[in-house]
Each structure stands twice: as structure tokens, then as C-alpha cells.
């Protein structure tokens, strides 16, 4: 299996042959350290060593780049010498993990807008060892929004304070700041209102459980403000929807409750699993009320029924946020050179037929001979976090073991790919599920199937 991730700078091949791993690689973390003196360089190296020792490389791949200005030749020499001392033998002595952690020194001419723009586009975290005001002026032209900006952390020259400056929630800046501060013995400085107040935040909730927030910019602001004001929340999941597709609903909702329970009293944060109870609770509630719906369904009948009630808008001051769990593995098979628009159109139509939101697509899965297919790659970049490519041997072994379809060596699929089937076994392999949510569908040059990741 080859897993290719969507990152800031595009698709990146991350892992091969890990399909049997208990903890398959789930992401790539690219970190840029920006030291400007020998002391801050030593801090960057210490932080790198700490990350290497504490991060779980069976789950994430970590790439650290230490950027030094070309004119500072002594600093570059020191960096390479210290890297050799710190990591020279340790990387080799950690079996199986040497490919999951990389660290290198890179040089740049100056802090030009082009250079800084590249940092913002290519890295998940940027750590400046500078004064806070100087960093604020440097990065201001490159800030876009909280949904796409990297986490930016500022650490002072002596390593006394680590400040989360940008993208503290969605970008993970607050968590990374606390992690770096713990390694360096620094004081973490977090100024996000919900963190300081110890209150629930919808964007951190979404980040923790991998939810896509519809109308995110507006809803994050509305719901976090409501949380700070101590308003009531309802989290709604329709149990009838979640028990399909081999999913452990009881364990899932228990984890959601445990997370929410850290931030609120039970009477202020209710979990509802039936449409009838939701309607009753809203009719008897004291407003304002904030409703979080977690659903894979594109069309939410319960919500439409609520809005159709006589006087609903006048009687109820209610905010609604729809969170889409990124939990669907979409298996795809296609003929050679099938275009993006045909794949996109067909998959979209099937999702609409089954009332599923494409915002719930976690990843695409297909056979490895499609690694260079432009249509597959573009579809994978648009939907989901990564693409899984499986060899014909892996697919056929899975089919023979699980008897998911006939071992038909005379089929067109076998003739052109060497695999008995593609979309269904790839969806199941990637999701680690034994049950399909949507069985094989075919139109034109494309086949597809969907399974719930477990």
C-alpha cells in the first residue's frame, strides 16, 4: 500500500507497505524553525530532539527544516555539527522509524515576501526565534484565514516564553506551543479566549474528531462566542444513521461526551440521538440554544421539519452548526485516462442518491497502477485527506481471504489490472471495515464503492 497525503504544498507520498500496521500513518507534519543566533539555534535543535523523542512516528511523519540565512556561515556550520552529534546515531538506532522523521538545514537569501509566502504554503508550523512585534510585521502580508494559515509560534532569544501567535485552534498552534514549551522549559503563552477560560470551542472539537465544519468562518465565531457566554448546547446524532456500515456508535458517542464533559455541566451540554427527542427538547428549551448536528447525510429532514413548525423562527433563538465526520473511504476504479470531471460527476451523483455529503469523504482508495492518473489525483486532492493505492496482490489476497467477490480471471478488470475487483476491496482495505456502506456502482468509465472507516 502507498498512501499519498494532501499537504500545504500538494500531494506527498508518505508511506509504503504499512497496510498491516496497527497504527497506519495518518499525516505529515512539516515544521520550519527560524533561528537567528547561536543561542536560538541551540533552542531549535533542543526542540527538534524533544519532538523526535516524544512524537509517535507510527502515526505521523515529521519533517523538520531549520532555516538559516546564507550569510551566517558560522551558524550553518554549527547547525550541521550539532545535528550530527544529536541525531547521527539515534535515527539509525530507532528500528522502522528512520523514514518517519527527517531533519535538515536549509539556507535562504533574506526574509523576502516570496520566501515567507513559501513558508506559509509549505509548512504546518513555523517557529520564529524573534521578538513578537517583528514576527507580526513579517507575517502580516501572508495571513489568509484561520482555516488555512499554518500555526505560527514565537519563542524569545533565551527560550523563556513560547507564544502561540497564529492559527491556534484549526492550525494546531496552541497545542504545538505547549509541546515546544514543555521541551524547552519555557512558559507557554496562549491567548485564545476559550482556552484561557477553559471553555468548549467548536473548532477544537472538530479538530479532535476530524469534523468538517460547514460555513466554518461564521459558525466558529458564533459558537465560540456562545460558549464564552455560558449558553446551552445540544449535540445531535441520529442513531438510525450511525448504526449502518459496521460502525461502533456507542463507543463513538461515549468519546464525544467525555470530550464535551471536560468543558461544561451536563445540563448545559446535551446529547440527543433521536429526532423526536430533539424536537421535544427544542420546544421546551430556554433560548438561546446552540445546536450542533453531526451527520453524514446531505439533506437533514429533522432540521427542515423544525424550520417548518409554525412560529419556530419567532419562538426559538437557535444557532445551528453542521459538522461532517471525515469518515468515508471511497473506493474508485476507472479506465485509463478517465478525466476528473467524469469521476467527480459520477461520485457526486451517487452520494446525492444515497443522501451523503461529500464533505464526509476521508480518503480515496484505488489500485496502484492509477498513481499517475490525473483524474484520480485531482479528485483525491479535492476530496479527502489522502489517497491509498493498493497493489493487485494486496487486493486479490484480501478478496480470496474475505470472499468479497468471485476470483474471475476472465473479467475485463482482471485483464487490464490483474485484480479481480478494485473499488469494493480498496474501500474495505482502506477503511479497515468488513462491511460496505455503498456497494459497487458503475457508470461509463468509473466504478465506486464506499465504506465507513473504523
ABEGO torsion letter per residue (X at the ends): XBBBBBBAAEBBBABBGAAABABBBABBBBBBBBBABAAAAAAAAAAAAAAAAABBAAABBBBBBBBBBAABAAAAAAAAAAAAAAAAAAAAABBGAAAABBBBBBBBABBBAAAAAAAAAABABBBBBBBAAAAAAAAAAABABAAABBBBBBBBAAGABBBBABGABAAGAAAAAAAAAAAAGBBBBBABAAAAAGBBBAAAAAAAAGBBBBGAAAAAAAAAAAAAAGBBBBBBBBAAAAABGGBBAAAAAAAAAAAAAAABBAAABBBBABAAAAAAAAAABBOBBBBBBBBABABBAAAAAAAABBGAAAABBBBBBBBBBBABBBBBBBBBGBBAAAAAAAAAAAAAAAGBBAAABABBBBBAAAAABAAAAAAAAABEABBBBBBAAAAAAAAAAAGABBBBAABAAAAAAGBABAAAAAAAAAAGBABBABBBBBBEABBBBBBBBX
